[in-house]
């Protein structure tokens, strides 16, 4: 399982984003909405596959960025989120 960050910029404040949020929750049961415009999800999908599911739920003027979260990470977020992040196995350990 891999950890991804999904971040986006909403430009169309009249667009209904309920489908966007529901798509994340229903396709990726392991998720955390950790900041206003950011989610962390655990999945075997690729960034392209995640984007293909989410992009149709956004307005044409919006933006989205999805990236796999690697071993080198830092930030100021809730301890419960850090604990959840640490549950992702590091697939690179022991490969030296």
KAVEN-V790059 format. One record per backbone hydrogen bond with DSSP energy under -1.0 kcal/mol. CO is the residue of the C=O (numbers start at 1). NH is the residue of the N-H. E is the energy in kcal/mol with one decimal. If there is no record, write none. Layout:
BEGIN
co->(CO/CO)
nh->(NH/NH)
e->(E/E)
END
This chain:
BEGIN
co->(2/3/4/5/6/7/9/12/17/18/19/20/21/22/23/24/29/30/32/32/35/37/38/39/40/41/43/46/47/48/49/50/51/54/55/59/63/65/67/78/79/80/81/82/85/92)
nh->(43/69/41/67/39/65/63/15/21/22/23/24/25/26/27/28/31/42/34/40/38/8/35/6/32/4/2/50/51/52/53/54/55/57/58/62/9/7/5/82/83/84/85/86/88/95)
e->(-2.3/-3.3/-2.2/-1.9/-2.6/-3.0/-2.0/-1.5/-2.2/-2.5/-2.3/-1.7/-2.3/-2.8/-2.0/-2.2/-1.0/-2.5/-1.1/-2.7/-1.9/-1.6/-1.4/-2.8/-2.3/-2.8/-2.6/-2.3/-2.6/-2.2/-1.2/-1.9/-3.0/-1.9/-1.9/-1.6/-2.1/-2.8/-2.8/-1.8/-2.7/-1.8/-2.6/-2.3/-1.9/-1.7)
END
